[in-house]
Amino acid sequence: MDHFTLDPTLYEGRPADCTGRDAVETACYDFLDGLGVPYRRADHDEAPSIEACAAVEKLLGASICKNLFLCNRQKTQFYLLLMPGDKPFHTKDLTGQLGCSRLSFAGEEPMRELLGVTPGSVSVLGLMNDTEGRVRLVIDRDVLAPAYFGCHPCRNTSSLRIATADLTDKILPALRHEPAYVTL
């Protein structure tokens, strides 16, 4: 990425005007506000990679979680893995702990269908769109260690800082996706 623009202001909560923002992003703000979860927001150019998020993380004061959307070979079982952005991913480490067959990246079509997001915008908040519970949430325990958790509001042109306690105590129960915890 040759040019990446980051608004240097760290905002409290949702944008004052959501005109021009995707409905899926606005739905994330509605969801968080409805739960009474406070969050801080950074707006920026599309950030399709963890590397592009370094300046955003500095502004947020939190690491942005790496979100991997995975599936089995038959594309009948889907997983959303949350792990620290700087941690390498090795399929065998995950499959051994989950007791499942080899996993691979699920691709754009099931991502849109099940989570309502596009590549680069995957977030735990996308699980609010998985009303049938077809996606299994998997969280690396290291994600829960810091006081704050960073993620996109289902669009990679904004990033949110949320208290990790709010993630575990309010957001995850409201999403109705019981997580499996792993150590990668």
N, C-alpha and C positions, 0 to 999 in steps of 0.2 A: 504494500500500500504506500504510494508515493506521498499522498496528502491526506491527513486525518485531522479534522477540526473537532475540538472539544470546547463546549461552552464552559468557561471557567467558574460559573456559578453553581453552587450546590444548593438545589432547591428542596424545600420542605414539601413533601406530598405531591399530589397530582398537578399537572399544568393548570393554570387559571383558565386557559382556553384550549380545549381539546380539538378544535377545528383543524383538520388536516392530519390528524392522528388516526391510525387504524382502529377499527372497532375492537379487535382482540387486545390491543394495548389499553384502551379505555376500560375494557372489561376487567383487566388486571387491577386498575386503580379502584374500580367499583368494588371488586372482591376484597381488596386490602382495607379500603375505607369501611366497608360493611363489617369487617371483623374488628375494627378499631385498632389496626396495626399501623403504627407510625413508620414512615420510611423517608429517606432522603433520595433525591433523584439527580442524576447527571444526564444531560442531553449532549449528543455527539453525532458525528457522521456514522454511517453503518460500520459496525465493528464485527466483522465476520470471523475473527480469530482471537484466541487468548492473547497472542502477542500484541494485537491492536488495542488491547484493553489495559495495558500497563499504566498509561496516563490517566485513564478513567479510574482505575483502582487507587491511584495516588489521591485523586480528588475525592473519591468516596471514602477513603480511609478504611477500605475493606477489599478483600480479594474477591474477584468474580469467579463463581463456581464454574467448573467445566461440566457441561451437560451432554452426555452421550446417549443417543437414541439407538438402541440395539435390538436385534431380533435373532431368533434361531434360524437355521437353514431353511426350514419350511415356511417361514414368515407367518407363523401361527402364534408365537409368543413374543411379546414386546416388553422391553425394559427401558426405563429412564434411569441412567446412572449419574449421580451427582458426586463429583470428586474435586479435590483442589486443582486449580488450573495449572499449577506447575508440576504436577505429579504425572509421570508417564503411565499410560494405560497398556496393560498386558492382558489379553483375553483369558489366558489360562488361569491367571490369578483370580479372576471373577468367576469363571465357570466352575472352578473347583469349590469355591465357597457357596455358590448357589446350587450346586449339584445339577447343573443343566448341561446340555450339549454346547458345542462351540457357538459363540455368538459373533455376529458381524454387524456392521452399520445398517440400519433399517432402510434408509433411503428417504427421498423427499415425499413420495406419494403417501405412505403410511403415516409419516410425520404430520402432513397436512390433515389427513383424515382423522387421526386419533388425538392429536394435540392442538390442531388448528394453527400451527406455526410453520415457518419456512426454515431451511438450513441457516445456521448462524443465530437464530432467535429462540432456540430451544431453552426452556426454563421449567423449573418445578411448577411455576404458575400455569403452564400449559395443561397440567393435569386437570384443571377445572373443566376443560373441554372433553376429557375422557369420562363421560358420564356412565359408560358401561363398564368401567373398571378393567379395560383390556390391557392397560400398561401397568407393569409391576415397577414400583419405585424402589430403587436401590441406592443407598447412601453410604459413601465411604465415611467412616467415623471421624476422620480428620476434618471433614467439612464442618463438623459440629464443635470443634475446639475453640475457634475464635469467637469473640463477643458478637461480631457482625458477619452477615452472609450477603454476598453480592450476586445479583442475577438481573437478567433483562426482563422487562414487562411484556414478554412474548414478541418484542420487536427489538432488533439490535441497534436501534438509534437512541436508546435510553438505557440507563443502568440504575438499579436500585440498591440501596443499603438498608438492610432489614436486620433487626436484632435476631441473633440465632435462637434465643429463647422464644421469640414470637414465631419463628419458623416451626419449632418443635411443639410449642404449646397451643398455638392458634391456627396457623396455616395448614400444617399437615393433617390435623383432625378434620378441618373444614373441607379439605380436598378428598377425604375418604379413600386414601390410598395408604394402607399400612406399609411403612417402609421395611425393607430387609436391610440390615446393617452389615457392612463388610469392612475388612481392613485390606487395602491394596498397597 
